[in-house]
Structures are given as structure tokens and as C-alpha cells.
Amino acid sequence: GISELDFYMNKAMRDTFGYGVSMTALDAAVTKTGADYKYKENMVTFLDNHDMPRFLSINNNNTQLHLALTFLMTLRGTPCLFYGTEQYLHNDTNGGGDPYNRPMMNSWNSTTAYSLISTLSNIRQNQPALQFGSHQQRWMNDDVYIYERRFNGDVVLVAMNKSASNWYNISGLY
């Protein structure tokens, strides 16, 4: 029962959704951690924490945050959310690093991020494929990542598009 923080996946998520790196970085991180760790499903996955600038300090874009949270909540491992992420909390002073990455929350609202986390948490709690399932890439390019989580007879298919285009022609998906 030892869990480790998955910093490798954290970097891939921040690079992909924060700095615009290709979706292939996510798949490469899934593959690498899958090979490096015997019990990869026990790793703690996270987008931001008290030791780094908040995600919105590196990319103040709620849409990209929502995609990153979706990936976090549908990825293997145990997702860990830093307080205030659901409230879009960030302070960009000096790049948002310590101590500006942990400002006090002055209020709480039912934001889109909060609703997304709540919905995905409920799905994850009731879907064995998201809790315990294998991860299989189904289709990918720089902007789109489609993957499957499978556990016994339960299957979840996740499709993410981080580009400005709402449409992609997906071919060869099996």
C-alpha cells in the first residue's frame, strides 16, 4: 500500500494543457509510468500542488483547465485535487510560485470546474473501468486523444480535443 506522487504524469499534463505540447506527451507518460511501476494504479495523480505554480498561473485558460481535469479524473491512479482549483484560484505574482500558489479563498462558488469535478467524481466512483481499468490509446494526434479504460466487462471511451477547432475527422478508430 505505498502510493507515490506521479510527477512524470503531472509534467505531461502541465506541458500538454498548459504549454500546448502535443497530446502524444500524455500517451507517452501513460506508457512510461505503466512500464516503470508495478502498481501504477496506486500512484497519486495531480495537476497542481503547494510546491508549484497553480495550473492557471501557467495558462490562464479555463477550457484547458477543464480538459486537464477531465484527463486527471479519467486517468489510472488516485486523483488528488489542490484546494481552490475548482474555484479557479490563482495569484500570478512572481509567476505564481510559493507563497503565491496558496492564497486564501475569500469565497466559494459552484463553478464549471466544480461541476465537472463533481460529475466526473460520481462517474469514477461508480465505474470500475475508471477505478481499476487498463488504459489503451485508440486514436491520437497533436490535438486529439482518444483512449479506452477497460476492466472486465466495463469500458469507458474518453475523447478529448484541445484545439480551437470543434471538429476533427477521426479515421481508423477501432
N, C-alpha and C positions, 0 to 999 in steps of 0.2 A: 503493500500500500503506500509506496513513496511516489509522490507526484512532483514533477518538475515544471517550472515555468518554460513555456515554449518560445524562447526569444527568437529562434530562427523563423518560426511562423509569424511572430509579431513583426519582424523586419519585412518579411514578404508582404504582409497585409499593408503596412505603412507605405512601403515602396509602391505597391500596386495602386492603392486607392488614394494615397496622399501625394505621391510624386509622379504618378502617371506611367509607371513601369508596366510592361505587358502583363496580361493575365497569366502568361506562362510562368511567371515567378511564383504564383500561388501553387500551381501544379507541381513545380519543381520542389517547393518546400514540403508539400504533402508527400511526395515520393521520397525525398531525403530523410525526413523525420520517420517515415514508415520503415526505412531501411536501418536507420541509426538506433531506433528504440524498440525494444521487445514489446513493451506495453505502451505504445503510442497513445492509446485511448485514455490513459491515465494522466497525460500531460495537461497542464493548465494553459489554455489559450487566452490571449488578451490583446486588446488593441492599444490601450494606454494604461499607465500606472503612475505612481507617485515619483518615479525616478526619471521620467522623460516628459518632454512637452506633450500636452494633450494633442490628440489627432487634429482637432480643429485649429490648433496653433500651427500645424504644418500645412494644412489645407482647409481653409475656412469655407467648406463646401458641404452643405448638409446632405446633398444627394450622394456624394462619395462616402460620407459617414454612414448613411443608411445601407449602402452596398457592403461596406466593411462590416457593419453589424450583422447583416444577413449572412455573410460568409462565416463570421465568428460563431453565430448561433446554429449553423448547419454543418459545421466542421466537426471532425472527431475531437475527442478530448473534453475537458471541462471548461466551459467559457467563464471567464471572470470579467466583470464589468467594474470599472473605476467609477466611484460616485460622481454624479454630475454629468457623465457622458450623455445620459438620457435627457439632460436639460440643456445640452449644447454649451456646457460650462467651459470656458477657457479665458485665459488672460495672456495676451501676446507680449507683455512687457519682457524685454530682453530675450525674445524668441520663445517665450512660454516655458522656459526651464524652471527648475526649482529656485525659489519657492512659488513662482507664478503659476505652476501647474496644479496647485491645490488651493485655489481661492475658496472662500466661504460661499455657500449657496444662500442667497438672500431670499429666494422664493422657489416655488416648485409649481410646474405646470404640466398638464397632460400633453406633451409634445408629440410630434410624429415619431421621433426616435423612441420615446417611451412606449407608445402604442405598438411600434414594430417589435421592440424587445419583448413586450408582454405577449404579443401574438406568437412570436417565434418560440418563446419560453414554453408556452402552453403546448404548442405542436411538438416541441422537443420532448417534453415530459410524457407525452402520450404516444410517441412514435419510436419504437425500438431501433429502427434503422438510423435515426439521428443520435440515439444514445450509444449504440454499440456497433453500428454497421461499418462495413468496409467502404472505402472511397474509390470510385472509378471515374476517371475523366472520360467523357463521352464526346465532347467537341470543344475546340478552343481556337482562338486567335488572339491578337493583341487586346481586343476589347471585350470579347465574349468568352465566358467559361461555363460549360455545361458539365455537371458531374452528377453521379448517382451515389447514393448511400444505400447499402443493402444489408439486411440482417434477416436470415431465414426467408420467410415469405414477404417481408415488409420491404418496400422500395420507396425511396424519395428521390425525385429528379429535381435538381436545382439548376436554373438557368439565370445567368447574370450578364448584364450588358452595361459597361461603364462608359460607352461612347456617347457623344451628343446625338447620334442617330438612334431613333426609336426602332428601326427595322434592320434586321440582318437576314440574309438568305442563308439558312443552315442546310448544308447538304451532307450526305454520308453519315448522318446520325443513325445509329443502330441501337 
